[in-house]
Amino acid sequence: MENLTNQVLELRDGKKYFVLRQAAYKGGSYFLAAEVTPDGEDFTNNFIFLEKVVGENDGNAGFAVKEVKDPVILDVLAKNIKLD
């Protein structure tokens, strides 16, 4: 699993998130991330759990991220991913 901590990931809607923590759960990769302001200079107060989605982009292997919405997975992540 590639470590994406301290990287900025962008969702399809254009919102950007800074990865604070990364975890594996049941074969998936998940991230706790903070939304980045539009100017890219700071964080907002919006935190989100993201899931890595592996797929194909124009014939090249790649990945995307999507917001985690499954309440069971959110509960597990919230209980196990801690900020120092």
C-alpha angles and dihedrals in degrees: 000000000000112000109239097173111136091019127118116237124193125213123215090258089062097252114137126215131194112221111234099171137007129205141173120226127173092341095312132109118231134184136201104214141177120220114247120224116252091256090053092232102109146008128261123220090258116111124182142178113233131193124213111235115197117211147128123289114190092326094310121108109249144138142235132199130229135185115267109239102163105110093211093054091043090054093050093047094046091052096046108035109076132182116222 
